[in-house]
C-alpha cells in the first residue's frame, strides 16, 4: 500500500463530498493550498485527473467518481469502527453531520444539542440548514430531519416532534387596519406573505381546509420569503398574514403578538422525524443523538 497515497485519500473524499476545495479545507482544518497539494498528490499517484475545475465549480471526473464510490464506504466503515471502540470506553467522538430544515432548529435540534454537548463534549455536530430535500447519503450526511411525508421509505425514521398544524397568523396591528377575515375566500382581499419553494422556484399555494375540504389557495401580497423565520418577522411587523407551523409561533400566540386566523381551516402535518440509512443506525454518534432526543423531547415513538 502506498502510504503517502493513503494519507491523502481522506482529503480527496472531503473535496468530493463538498464539491469545493475551500469547504473541504474548512472541514478538515487545513489550508486551501494544502488541500490542493493533497489532491494533486493523489492524481499524480494514480496518473489521472480526479476533478474538473473552473472558476465557479469543482466536479468529479469519471475516474474521480469511480474512486469516490469505491473507497468512500470503506473509509466510513473504518471511522465507524474507531468511534465504536471509543464509545465502548465511554467516549463518543467524531463529527455528526445533520441536514435539517430551519423549522427544526427551535423545535428539536437546539434543545437536543444543548443536552448532547453536556453528555459528550468530544462529539462535534455540524448542522446544515436546507429547505430543499437532500440525498443525505450522496451528500455525506449521517442523518437528516424532515416532515414525515417527505422521507423515502427505505430510511429508518425516529419521531422528534408530535404532529402539528400549519396555520395562518397576523399581528393585532395588521388586523386593526384591514377588514375582518371570516372565510378562506377572504384571503384574496388581504396582504399575504408568500413562500417561494426553494427547489421548484414556484410560489407555494397555502394548503388548508375550506368547509372540511382540502384546498390549495394561491395568495398574493407585497412580500415573498423562502424560510419561516422571515415570514414570522414580517407578520410581527404588521406587514401581512403568514402561513406557518403553529409551534414556531406558539410563544407569540400566547403573549398576543400574533393571532391565529380561521383555526378551523388549519391542516395537520405529521411532525418532524430524524431519518438515516439502516447501516448508520448503530453508529455511536448517531445513537448518542437519538438517546439525547428521547430524553429531552419526550415524544412517544
JOJOVEN-V84802 format. One record per pair of residues at least 24 apart in sequence whose C-alpha atoms are under 8 Angstrom apart, sorted by the first residue. I is the first residue (numbers start at 1). GAP is how many residues later the second one is. Records with the same first field share a line. If there is no record, write none. Layout:
I: GAP + GAP
This chain:
5: 36 + 37 + 40
8: 30 + 31 + 33 + 34
9: 29 + 30 + 33
10: 65
11: 24 + 27 + 28
12: 26 + 27 + 30
13: 55 + 59
16: 43 + 44 + 52
17: 121 + 122 + 123
18: 121
19: 38 + 39 + 40
20: 37 + 38
21: 37
80: 203 + 204
83: 200 + 201 + 202
84: 199 + 200
87: 197
91: 29 + 31
92: 28 + 30 + 31 + 192 + 193 + 196
93: 27 + 29 + 30 + 31 + 192
94: 28 + 29 + 30 + 191
95: 28 + 29 + 30 + 31 + 190
96: 27 + 28 + 29 + 30 + 45 + 46 + 189 + 190
97: 28 + 29 + 30 + 31 + 43 + 44 + 45 + 46
98: 27 + 28 + 29 + 30 + 43 + 44 + 45 + 46 + 47
99: 28 + 29 + 30 + 31 + 35 + 37 + 42 + 44 + 45 + 46
100: 27 + 28 + 29 + 30 + 31 + 44 + 45 + 46
101: 28 + 29 + 30 + 31 + 44 + 45
102: 27 + 28 + 29 + 125 + 126 + 127
103: 125 + 145
104: 41 + 168
106: 142
107: 54 + 140 + 141
108: 52 + 53 + 185 + 189
111: 185
112: 177 + 180 + 181 + 184 + 185
113: 176
115: 177 + 181
116: 172 + 173 + 176
123: 162
131: 67 + 96
132: 66 + 67
136: 140
137: 140
142: 134 + 138 + 144
143: 131 + 132 + 133 + 134 + 143
144: 130 + 131 + 132
145: 127 + 128 + 129 + 130
146: 126 + 127 + 128 + 129
147: 122 + 123 + 124 + 125 + 126
148: 122 + 123 + 124 + 125
149: 121
151: 124
154: 123
155: 120 + 121 + 122 + 123
156: 119 + 120 + 121 + 122 + 125
157: 116 + 117 + 118 + 119
158: 115 + 116 + 117 + 132 + 143
159: 112 + 113 + 114 + 115 + 140 + 141 + 142
160: 111 + 112 + 113 + 114 + 133 + 134 + 137 + 139
161: 110 + 111 + 112 + 136 + 138
162: 108 + 109 + 110 + 137 + 138
163: 105 + 106 + 107 + 108 + 109
164: 81 + 82 + 83 + 104 + 105 + 106 + 107
165: 80 + 81 + 101 + 102 + 103 + 104
166: 42 + 77 + 78 + 79 + 80 + 100 + 101 + 102 + 103
167: 76 + 77 + 78 + 79 + 93 + 94 + 96 + 98 + 99 + 100
168: 73 + 74 + 75 + 76 + 92 + 93 + 94 + 98
169: 66 + 72 + 73 + 74 + 75 + 89 + 90 + 91 + 92
170: 65 + 66 + 68 + 70 + 71 + 72 + 88 + 89 + 90 + 91
171: 64 + 65 + 66 + 67 + 69 + 70 + 86 + 87 + 88
172: 66 + 84 + 85 + 86 + 87
173: 65
174: 64 + 65 + 66
181: 80 + 81
182: 80
183: 27 + 79
184: 26 + 78 + 81
187: 32
188: 31 + 32
190: 31 + 50 + 51
191: 29 + 30 + 31 + 48 + 49 + 50
192: 27 + 28 + 29 + 30 + 31 + 48 + 49 + 50
193: 27 + 28 + 29 + 30 + 31 + 32 + 38 + 41 + 42 + 47 + 48 + 49 + 50
194: 25 + 26 + 27 + 29 + 30 + 31 + 48
195: 29 + 30 + 31 + 32
196: 28 + 29 + 30
197: 29
198: 28
206: 37
207: 60
208: 57 + 58 + 59
209: 55 + 56 + 57 + 58
210: 55
211: 54
212: 53
